[in-house]
Amino acid sequence: MTEERTVTMTAGDFSQGTFVGRVWRPDVQGPAIVVLRGGRLVDVTSIDCATMRDLLEKDDPAAFARTASGEDLGALDAVLETSVEGTGNFSVLHLLAPCDLQAVKACGVTFARSMIERVIEEKAAGNPALAEKVRGRVTAIIGDSLRDLKAGSEAAARVKAALIEEGVWSQYLEVGIGPDAEVFTKAPVLSSVGWGASVGLHPVSRWNNPEPEIVLAVDSAGRAKGATLGNDVNLRDVEGRSALLLGKAKDNNASSAIGPFIRLFDETYSIEDVRKADLDLLIEGEDGFVLKGRSTMREISRDPLDLVSQTIGRHHQYPDGFMLFMGTLFAPVEDRDAPGQGFTHKTGDRVTISNPELGALVNTVRLSTECPPWTFGIATLMRNLSGRGLL
């Protein structure tokens, strides 16, 4: 491991704000709800707060997190050391994804520039060799003219009509600038992995990439209570072949990474900070390859709270709340191997997604078949909490 790769194994600076998360406790063979205080993790799990769902349902979860009594589990730095590849190792204390009973939802095609890349994927039918040629034709027609276009507006309808005339209208453009956002289920409850864990690629994929995103933590009433970071791992070739393969492209073992902590909305951090957040991406390959990227919420085509309202309402309820990936501006086009082939992951890649206010989410890329299997589901969680007297 090079020095640069070692340096990236951090979770961020948490000196400001209210941060909550989950850890695996080997002594109880189950998860615990923790609050980060002064660089130390405090277990606040109780009958009143048995799950992260319970904490986020409180009217003021930040106030609860700041005042709740609990057990000191040790320094965060020490837990980080045991969290690397800790997923599946039930004998060590390690970080988990900070959500539990929440549904894990995601919105796609929420940025104009990444929307263009989705059109290219579709037109290239998942073939990276054709992508460069198609990219030139599509961008010659679309360019950056969609950057400031408000989805669902009259102006968007006019752009749609013009693109249909040009013969390049796409299902991705429909959800990108049309009235309805793309909202899909990213992962089953409890299947997301956290900081330090492996993220999984389905073995059939040969063209894939990370998707650095901000993830909103939303309660059962549709109130955004905080935010965290996420990697919406994407198989570009699989989704490019057919939109009906979205489930195969998005939902595989360890393909959803969330963390390291949820920063609760309080006097130091709000939805306004989410709206102007910048995310940095660093990919470090075992072959010496380095790619840096950036995504900014300032260029999102739909407001975060609009995405929430399109997810929950009279049309759909979430009694345990949900985590909402909000899309990314990042769509890598840099060549990694052969010219014109663009970027794709290799196993062993270390992916760091960071934001000064939310910390850094670090994961290592593996095949889904090589990641630890997901075995701790809802039934196991309920039995565990009951055995600990928490239900």
N, C-alpha and C positions, 0 to 999 in steps of 0.2 A: 504494500500500500504506500503510495507516494505521500509526501508531506501535504500536498494540496488536497488530496482526498481526505486526509485526517482532519484538516482544518474545517472542512465542510460539515463534519459530523457534530453539528450544534443544533440547538433547538431555538436559539434566539435570545433576545434581551427582554426579560419580563419584569423590569423594575417599575413599569407603569401599567396600571390597569388591573382588572379582575379576571383571572384565568382559572378555568376549571377543566378537569379531564377525568380520565379513567386509567386505572392501572390494574394489572393482574397481581393478586396477592397469593403466593404459593401456600402460605400458612392456612388460608381458608379455601384454597382451590377455587377462587372466584374473583370477580371484579370488584373494585372499590371506587367510589367517587372521591376525587381529590381536589383540593384548592391549592394553588401555588402561592406560598407566603414567604417572602424573603429568601427565595431560592430553595425553599424546602417544600416537600409535598405533604399535605395534611389530609388524612382520611376523614371525611365528614359523613361517611355512609351511616345511615340510621333508618329507623322505621319511617321517619318523615322525609328521608332522602335516600331511598334504596337504589334508585336508578337516576341516570342523567335526565331521563324523561321527567321524573318527579321534581328535580331541581328547576328545570326550565319551565314547568307549569306554574311555579310560584310567581306572584305578581311582581316581586322585586328579587329576582334570583341573585343579583349582585350583592344586595344587602345581606341576604342569607349567607352567601359564600364568605363575606368578610367577617361575619360574627359567629358562625357556627363553630362549636367546639369539635375537636377531633384528635386523632392520633398522628403524631409526627412519624412519617415513614422514612425520613432521611432526605439528604440533599438531592436536588434534581440531577446534578452532574453524575452522581453515583448511579442513579436509576437509568440515565442515558446509556451508561456503559453496559448495562445488562439488557437494554432494550434492542440493541442491534441484533437482528435476526431472532428476537425473543418470541415472535409469533410461533405458537405451537409448542413452546418450551414452558410447560406448566410448573417447572421447578424454580424459576427465577422471577423476581419482581421486575416488571417491565411495563412500558406505556402501551395502552390500547388506543384504538380510535376513540375519540371523546364522546361519541354517540352510542346509544344502545337500542332502545325500543322504537326510536324514530324510523320512519320510512326514509329511504335514501333516494331522493329524486334528483333529476338533472334537467337543465334547459340547454338546448343546443342551438347553434347558429344565431347567437346573440350579438355578434360583432361583424361589421361589414367586411373587413379584410379576411377573417377566417371563413366567412360565408363564401367568399370567392373561391377559397381553397376547397370548400365542400362541393361547389359546382364543378371544379376541376376533377375532384375525385369521382364524381358521378359520370362526367363526360369521358374520363379515362377508364371507366369500368374497373377500377381497382388496379390498373396496370401502371406502375410508376414510370415505365419507359415512355408512355404516351403523355404523361402529365405535363412535361415542359412545353410540348407543342400546343396542347390544349390550353395551358395557362396563358400563352401568348395571345391566342385568339379571344379567349374570354375577357382578359383584362383590357384588350384593345377596345372592346365594346363597353365594358363596365367601368374600368379604371378605378379611381377612388371616389367616384361621384356618389356612392352610397354611404360614405362615411358619416355624414351629418343627417341622413335621412331618418325620419321618425317612422318606426314600424307602425303600420296600420293607418297612416295619414293619407290625405288626398294626393299629396305629392308622391307617396309610395305607390299608390294605385296607378298613377301616370307612368312611373318608371316600369312597373310591372307590364303595362300594356306595350311599352316600347320594346322591352326585352322579348316579349312573346312574338312581336313582329320580326325581331332579329333571329328568332329560332333558338334562343339560348335560355328560355325559361326553364326553371328547375324546381323540384320539390324543396330544395334547400333555400332558394330565393323566396319561395312561398312562405316558409316559416320565418325567414330572416326579415322580410319587410312587410309581410301580410299582417292581418289583424290578430292571428292566433300564434302564440309562441309554441315551440316544440317543448313538451314536458314529457319525460319518460322516467321509468324506474331504473335507477342505475344499479342497485345492488339489494339483495335481501337484507332484512333486519339482522343486525349483529355480524354481518359478513365483512364489513370494512376493516382494513388493517390500519395501524397507526404508525407513529414515528419509528424509524429504524427497521421496519419489517420489509420483507420482499414484496414487490408488486408483480403481478402475473400477466404474461402474454399467452394467449392461446397458441398452441404449437402450429396451427395451420397458417398463422399470419407471417408474412414476409415484409410488410410495410406498415409500420406503426409508430406511435409517438406519445409522449406525455401530454397532458392538457392541464396546465397550471391554472387553478381557479380559486376564487373565494367561495366558501360554502356558508350559507346562512343557516343558523339554528332557529327553527320556527316552532312555536308551541301549537297546541290543538285549536286555539282560537285564531290562528293565523298571524300572531304577533311575532315579529322577528326579535329574538332575545339576545343574539350575539352572532359572532362570525368566527370562522376558522379557515384553514387552507385545505385544498384538496387536489388530488391528481386523478382526473377522469381518464384513466388509461384508455387509449383509443387504437383500434385496429383499422387503419385507413383502407387497406385492401379489402377487408371483409365488408365494411360498410359501403365502400365504393362499388362493390359488385351489385348490391341491392339494399335499398333502405329496409327491406323486410328482414335483413340480417342484423339489424341494429342490436338486438338482444345478444347475439353471438359476438358482436364487435365490442360490446360494452360490459357485459356481465359474465365474468369468469372468475375462477378462484383467485383471490387477492388482487382483483383489477380495480378496486376502489380503495384509495388511501385518503385518510382524513386526519388532520391534526396540526401541530402536536396537542394544542389545547383550544377550547372555545374561549374567546375573549367576550365576556358579557358586556352588553350595552350598559353604560353608567355615565357618570359625569365626565369621564375621560375619553370615552369612545362611543360613537353612535353610527346610525345608518349613513350619515353624511360622510363619515370617514371611509365607509365602504364604497360610497359612490366615487370617491377620488383616489382610491387605493391603486398603487402600482405593485405589480408582482414581478420578481426576478426569477429566472430559471437558469440552472446550471446543470449540464449533463457532463459527467466525467466517465469516459470509457476505460476499461482495462487495457485497451489498445492505445491509450494516450490521446484519444479523440476528446476534444472539449467543445461544447456548444453552449453559448450564452444567449438567452432570449429574454423578452420582457412582454408583459401584458398589462394593460391599464384599464381600469374600470371607467375611466373618463370617456372612453370611446364606445361604451356599450350602447346598443341600439334600443334597448328596453330598460326602463328603470327597475332596480332590484325589487321594489315593492310591487311593481306591476307583475313581475314574474311570480311573486308570492301569491298575488290575487288570482293569477291564471292557474295556479296549482291547487289552491284551497278555496272553498266557498260552498254555496248551496249545491254546486255540481259535484263536489268531492270533499269528504271530511277525513281528517287524520287524528283520531282520538289520542294518539301518543306523539303527535307532532311529526315534523319531518326535517331532514337536512336537505338543503337545496344547492346543488352545484349550479353556478350561474353562467357558465360558458367561458370561453377564453379567446383572446385576440391572437394567441400564439399558434402559428401553423408553419413548421419548419420546412424550408425549401433548400437549405444548404446541402450540397452533396457530401455524403460520408464515404462512399466507395467509388463506384463508377460515375463519370459525368452524366448528368441528366437523371440519375436515379434518386436524387433527393436524400432526405434523412430517414433512417430507420434505426430502431434500437438494436443493441446487441446485449446478450445476457452478460451480467456483471456491471452494466451501466449504473452509476450512482446518480440519482435525480434529486436535486435540491430546489424546492420551491419556497421562496421567502418573501416576506413583507415586514418592514420595520415594526409595525403595530401588532402583527399576528405571530411573528416568529419564523421558524423555518421547518418545513416538512421534508425529511430525508428518507429516501427509500432506495433499495437496490433491485434492479430488474432481473427477473427470472422467468422461466416458463411457468405457466399456471400449474402444470403437472409436476413441477419441481418445488413449488412453494408448499409450506405446511398445509395440509388439508384443513378445511374449516369444519370443526367438530362441535364447537360450543354454541348451540342454538338457543331458541327461546325456552323450550321445555327444560333444558339443562340449567339455564339461568334461573328459572322460577324455582326449581328444586333446590338449587344452591342457596338462593335468598331465603327460602322457607327453612332450610336446615340451619341457617345462621340466625333465625328469629327475626328476619327483616320484613316478613310479609304477615 
